[in-house]
Amino acid sequence: METLASICRTIHRKDYLTSLDLQDAFMHILVYKNCRKYLRFYWNGRCFQFRVLPFGLSLIPLEFTKILRPVLEWARTKRMRVSAYLDDLMIMGETIEACQRREIVYLLIPVYHTPGYGYQYKENDPQGSVNQDQGSSTRGKQATER
């Protein structure tokens, strides 16, 4: 798993940065049917179990990182400088155009359009919006009744 320190080492002076947040990313990964029984809980006398990776389980970040790793490796073979920390991706580039490359986003769309994930891709600005500033900013359930 990448750390903040390892990500910071990949950023070059005067790089432009683009961040992508994979919203509710854990909840897009289905849990194998035979393993769902381990993700059960009881509430108000009723039994519920997760069908997707639940947020808050200690092993989930590592598992999600393993799932995302091939996507990052593919992007790097395309000479994209990309890093991920959990469900947040950061694309780095010497130019704005390098940061606006959408291949990584379009690679993720088919994954999230798999039946059962309930994800809808939407893009606010079809041209993409990249802040002209060369710097970075900091930001400090699905359960089914059985």
PLY file of the C-alpha trace (Angstrom):
ply
format ascii 1.0
element vertex 146
property float x
property float y
property float z
element edge 144
property int vertex1
property int vertex2
end_header
0.00 0.00 0.00
1.33 3.41 -0.92
1.92 5.88 1.87
1.71 9.64 1.91
5.52 9.77 2.05
5.92 7.53 -1.02
3.35 9.57 -2.95
5.11 12.83 -2.05
8.40 11.43 -3.39
6.82 10.96 -6.84
5.75 14.59 -7.13
8.23 16.75 -9.01
8.71 20.48 -8.63
6.18 22.43 -10.74
4.02 19.36 -11.40
0.33 19.78 -12.04
-1.90 17.45 -10.04
-5.33 15.98 -10.65
-7.17 14.04 -8.00
-9.88 11.45 -8.56
-12.09 10.19 -5.78
-13.65 6.80 -6.37
-16.83 7.57 -4.47
-18.00 4.76 -2.17
-15.33 2.58 -3.77
-15.49 -0.26 -1.25
-19.20 -0.65 -1.83
-18.63 -1.45 -5.50
-16.78 -4.69 -4.77
-19.01 -7.73 -4.31
-18.17 -10.25 -1.60
-18.04 -13.92 -2.62
-21.38 -15.54 -1.64
-19.82 -18.18 0.61
-17.98 -15.48 2.60
-20.97 -13.21 3.22
-21.94 -15.18 6.34
-18.86 -13.71 8.03
-20.20 -10.21 7.45
-23.52 -10.70 9.27
-24.97 -8.61 12.02
-28.21 -8.59 13.95
-30.28 -5.50 14.54
-33.76 -5.26 16.04
-34.07 -9.03 15.96
-33.32 -9.23 12.24
-30.27 -10.68 10.49
-28.44 -8.64 7.86
-25.32 -9.44 5.85
-23.17 -7.39 3.55
-23.07 -8.22 -0.15
-20.28 -5.71 -0.76
-17.09 -4.77 1.06
-18.15 -2.91 4.19
-16.44 0.29 5.21
-14.70 0.04 8.57
-13.48 -3.56 8.45
-9.73 -3.51 9.11
-8.66 -5.68 6.15
-10.73 -3.83 3.54
-8.18 -1.09 2.69
-5.53 -3.70 1.93
-7.92 -5.78 -0.17
-9.10 -2.74 -2.12
-5.48 -1.76 -2.75
-4.85 -5.25 -4.19
-7.85 -4.87 -6.48
-6.73 -1.44 -7.68
-3.06 -2.43 -8.22
-3.50 -3.83 -11.79
-5.21 -0.59 -12.84
-2.29 1.46 -11.55
0.24 -0.87 -13.20
-1.59 -0.53 -16.52
-1.64 3.27 -16.21
2.08 3.31 -15.48
2.79 1.24 -18.60
1.06 4.07 -20.50
3.61 6.46 -18.96
1.05 7.97 -16.61
2.35 9.06 -13.24
-0.43 7.98 -10.93
-0.60 7.15 -7.25
-3.41 5.90 -5.05
-4.17 6.10 -1.40
-7.19 3.94 -0.68
-9.93 5.24 -2.99
-8.22 8.51 -3.93
-6.12 8.65 -7.09
-3.67 11.39 -8.00
-2.38 11.95 -11.52
0.82 13.98 -11.80
2.17 15.64 -14.90
4.46 18.36 -16.14
1.62 19.86 -18.18
-2.09 20.35 -17.67
-2.76 18.04 -20.61
-0.86 15.22 -18.90
-3.16 15.56 -15.89
-6.30 15.58 -18.02
-5.67 12.14 -19.49
-8.84 10.18 -18.95
-7.66 6.66 -19.77
-7.53 5.62 -16.13
-11.08 6.86 -15.56
-12.36 5.06 -18.65
-10.61 1.89 -17.54
-12.50 2.00 -14.24
-15.94 2.59 -15.79
-16.48 -1.01 -17.03
-15.48 -2.32 -13.60
-18.10 -0.17 -11.91
-20.78 -0.88 -14.53
-20.73 -4.59 -13.72
-24.27 -5.67 -12.73
-24.77 -5.56 -9.00
-22.46 -2.66 -8.30
-25.11 0.03 -8.63
-22.62 2.67 -9.75
-23.42 5.35 -12.27
-20.54 7.25 -13.84
-21.05 10.95 -14.19
-18.63 13.64 -15.19
-19.40 17.21 -14.20
-17.35 18.94 -16.87
-16.82 17.06 -20.16
-13.72 19.12 -20.88
-12.32 18.36 -17.45
-11.39 21.04 -15.02
-7.84 21.46 -13.88
-6.86 24.19 -11.49
-4.17 26.33 -13.09
-2.26 26.41 -9.82
0.88 24.29 -9.69
0.52 23.07 -6.17
-1.47 20.70 -4.07
-4.22 21.13 -1.57
-4.76 19.06 1.54
-7.91 17.75 3.07
-7.43 17.15 6.47
-23.98 -0.42 3.60
-25.00 -1.66 1.48
-26.56 -4.46 3.59
-29.32 -6.76 2.54
-31.77 -8.46 4.80
-31.19 -12.15 4.86
0 1
1 2
2 3
3 4
4 5
5 6
6 7
7 8
8 9
9 10
10 11
11 12
12 13
13 14
14 15
15 16
16 17
17 18
18 19
19 20
20 21
21 22
22 23
23 24
24 25
25 26
26 27
27 28
28 29
29 30
30 31
31 32
32 33
33 34
34 35
35 36
36 37
37 38
38 39
39 40
40 41
41 42
42 43
43 44
44 45
45 46
46 47
47 48
48 49
49 50
50 51
51 52
52 53
53 54
54 55
55 56
56 57
57 58
58 59
59 60
60 61
61 62
62 63
63 64
64 65
65 66
66 67
67 68
68 69
69 70
70 71
71 72
72 73
73 74
74 75
75 76
76 77
77 78
78 79
79 80
80 81
81 82
82 83
83 84
84 85
85 86
86 87
87 88
88 89
89 90
90 91
91 92
92 93
93 94
94 95
95 96
96 97
97 98
98 99
99 100
100 101
101 102
102 103
103 104
104 105
105 106
106 107
107 108
108 109
109 110
110 111
111 112
112 113
113 114
114 115
115 116
116 117
117 118
118 119
119 120
120 121
121 122
122 123
123 124
124 125
125 126
126 127
127 128
128 129
129 130
130 131
131 132
132 133
133 134
134 135
135 136
136 137
137 138
138 139
140 141
141 142
142 143
143 144
144 145
